[in-house]
Amino acid sequence: MADPRVIGTEAVEDARRRGRIVFELLPGDIVTALARETAERLGVTLVDGPLERQQPQRTDAAISMQRVLYRRSPKWVAPVRTKRKARRLGKLALIGAGGVGGNIAHLAAMQDIADEIALIDIVPGMAAATALDLNHTTGITGARARCIGGESLDLVTGAEVVVVTAGLARRPGMSRADLIDVNARVIRQAAEAIRSAAPNAIVIVVTNPLDEMTFEMLRATAFPRERVLGMAGTLDSSRFRNALAVAAGVCPADVEAFTLGSHGDEMAPISSRAKIKGRALDVFLSSDQIDACVQDAVTGGGQVVSLKKSGSATIAPAHASIELIDHIRGARTGPVPVSVMLQGEYGIDGVVLGVAAHLGSTGLIEVEELRLTDQEQAALHEAADAIRSRLGL
Ligand SMILES: O=C(O)C[C@H](O)C(=O)O
């Protein structure tokens, strides 16, 4: 059988004239004999990307092709491998300068993400001290970002991206949902300041309960859904990938997996699309082991809370927030799990929920509706119902 891969715009035009589907290969794709056979069967012509002004087609045939290709650089894998040169932000503001906010500031400064990083916290002196501490590292690190800190929400002025981590953390025995009333007040205060002092900002909410607080931020700022995002999916997905890597005895970078749904008991780790070394989970793990990994992702935050006794995770949530910022500033591409207001996607409307989406300099670009199993679809609907009922919608 002839190699179906053809290169060059003439070949693309020829394939289109013949009514074939043109499918763009990504760098690192390996076209196996099975992929070649499948392409022939489906009438797909494989071409080396990127094609000018053309997007890969989202037909059933293209989706099937994607499944049979062995992708060396899966989209959901190790962030470092997908890092590209990207735009620096002018100003990044962090409302909440505790463990998560402080770690975000540290990572952002070290990774040269913004010209200015403003830390804000109601605890007197805390944000200013962290900002000063970070500036004191620059003689060693050479980092260019200037950090400022204080108690006043006016420090958000002019920020391009505002990350809100302020609010109470749960204690052992509590669920995230127990924080709904107390943290909604904090979110409303932050929203007021963002709305008047940074009216064009993209807001990333980290405060729990995440999906409900993102909804609250959207309502209180009256920003379009594109500019109010909730960070949880990147954190939960990292936990899921870690659990799968440990269970299978492989490096986490060999695991491709993500979670959708709520950042709570209704979290939906998507096993059907997860891969280890490019292959389905059951090649490496028993169904009991897969279930244990799912549980590990769902309970990951609670495990840290039980160990700490007072306070919750700080380092992984900070990395997971930076992952979203990197998508916004173009350092990463591809779909990323993020909580957004749904407008009919997956048949769900008017509720904030974790889904796969594409982000860019204007925030949300598009929700990508993935093919899920019936059970996974049902889990998304259950999560949406639970969030609606907690918000009294
Ligand atoms: O679990 C928590 O309460 C904090 C955070 O949502 C987490 O998942 O680490």
The ligand as an SDF file (V2000), in Angstrom:
LIG
                    3D

  9  8  0  0  0  0  0  0  0  0999 V2000
   -8.5590   20.5870   48.9370 O   0  0  0  0  0  0  0  0  0  0  0  0
   -8.6210   21.7630   49.2520 C   0  0  0  0  0  0  0  0  0  0  0  0
   -9.3590   22.1550   50.1530 O   0  0  0  0  0  0  0  0  0  0  0  0
   -7.7190   22.7800   48.5690 C   0  0  0  0  0  0  0  0  0  0  0  0
   -7.6500   22.6340   47.0940 C   0  0  0  0  0  0  0  0  0  0  0  0
   -8.9160   22.6850   46.5150 O   0  0  0  0  0  0  0  0  0  0  0  0
   -6.9540   21.3720   46.6710 C   0  0  0  0  0  0  0  0  0  0  0  0
   -7.5290   20.5800   45.9260 O   0  0  0  0  0  0  0  0  0  0  0  0
   -5.8060   21.1870   47.0870 O   0  0  0  0  0  0  0  0  0  0  0  0
  1  2  2  0
  2  3  1  0
  2  4  1  0
  4  5  1  0
  5  6  1  0
  5  7  1  0
  7  8  2  0
  7  9  1  0
M  END
$$$$
